[in-house]
Amino acid sequence: MSIPSVLFVAATLAVSAMLPMPIAAETPAPTPDPEEALDEGLKQFGYLAGLARGCVVDQQQTDLEREALDLHAGIGRLLGTDRAFLFAAAFGYGTSVVVEVEQCKEVLSKYEERVQSFRAGRGAR
C-alpha cells in the first residue's frame, strides 16, 4: 500500500470518527415492563366494566355490580389489594362516563370477552 493511500484511509477513519452516530443505533428500544402492562390492563378492565354498567337497564345493573365485586375479589386474591384498587377506581370512573347507545353493543361484547378471559385464566367458568 502506498503512502498516499495510507493517508487517505487514515483521513477517512478520522473523519468518520467525528461524525455523529445515529441515536437509534445507540439505544435499543425499551422493553415494556410486565408489571406496568398488568396494571394498565386492570385499569382498562375496570373502566370497561364501569362503561358496561351504563349500558344495561336498571334491573341488570345489580347483577353487573355483583359481577364487578366478584371480579374485584378475584383480583384481590390473585394479584393483591393494590391491583384490586386499580380495578375498582377505574370501574368508578367508568360509571361516570355517559356511553352512547350505539356504542353499548361493542362495550358489552368487549366486557364479556374480558370477563371470560379473566375467569379462564384463574380456572373458573
N, C-alpha and C positions, 0 to 999 in steps of 0.2 A: 504494500500500500504506500502510495507516495505521500509526501508531507502535505501538499495541498488537500488531498482527500482526507487525511487525518484531521487537519484543521477544520475542514468542512463538517466532519462528523462531530468533532468536539463542539463546534459552534452550534450545530443543530441540537445537540444534547443540552447545551447551556440555555438556549432559547426555550426549548420545550420544558425545561425545569422551572422556568419563570412563568409559564402560562398557568392560569388557574385551572384546577381540576373541576370537573362538573360536580356539583353538590350531590346530585342523585347517586353518583358512583361512590361517594364517601360515606353516606349514611344509608344504611339499609332501612327498608320500610318497617315501622314499628309493628310488632305483633300485638293483636288485641288481647287485653287481659281477660282471661276467662271469668274472673270474679266480677269485673265490671260488666261484662256481657250478661252474666246471670242476673245481676241487679237490674240492669236495663230491661231485660226480658220480663222480670217480675213486675216492674213498674208498668210496662206496656200491657201485661196481662191484667193487672188490676184496673188500669184505665179502661181497657176494653170491657171488663166486667161491669164497671160503672156506666159506660155507654149503653151496654145491653140492658141494664135496669131501666133506662129511659125509653127503651124500645118495646117494652112489654106493657100490657094492660095492668091496671091496679091489682087485679086478683092474682096475677102471676108474679108481681114484684116480691111478695113474701117468699115464694119458692126460690126466686133468684137470689134474694138476700141470704136465705138459708144455705144455698149452694155456695155463695161467696164466703160465708162464715166457715163452711166445711173446707173450702179451698185454703182459706187463711189458716185454719188449724193444721191442715196438712203441711203447708209451707212452714209453719212454726215448728212442727215436729221434725220435718226433714232437713230444713235449712236454717232454723233458728229464728228467734223473735225479731231480730233486726230486719231480716228479709221479709218476714210476715208483715212488719210495719210498712215496708216499701209497698207491698201489695195493697194493704189497707188504705194507705194515704192516697195512692193512685186511684183506687176504687172510689174514694170520697170525691176526688177531683172529677173523675169521670161522671159521677152522678150530677154534677153541677153544669155539665155541658148539654145544651139542647141539640138533639140529633134530628136531622130532617127525616121525615117518614120514608123518603126514597132510599136513604142510606141504611135503614134499620135491617133490611133483609141481609145485607152484607155484614153488618156489625154482628148480628145474631149468629150468622153462619161462621164467622171467624171465632166468635166466642165459644161456640160449641166445639169447634176443632181444637182450640187451645185447652178446653176442659178435658176433652177425650185424650189429648196428648199428655196432659199432666197426670191424669189418672192412670194411663197406660204406663207411664214412667215410674209410678210408685207401686204398680202391681194391683191397682184397684180397677173396678169396672164402672 
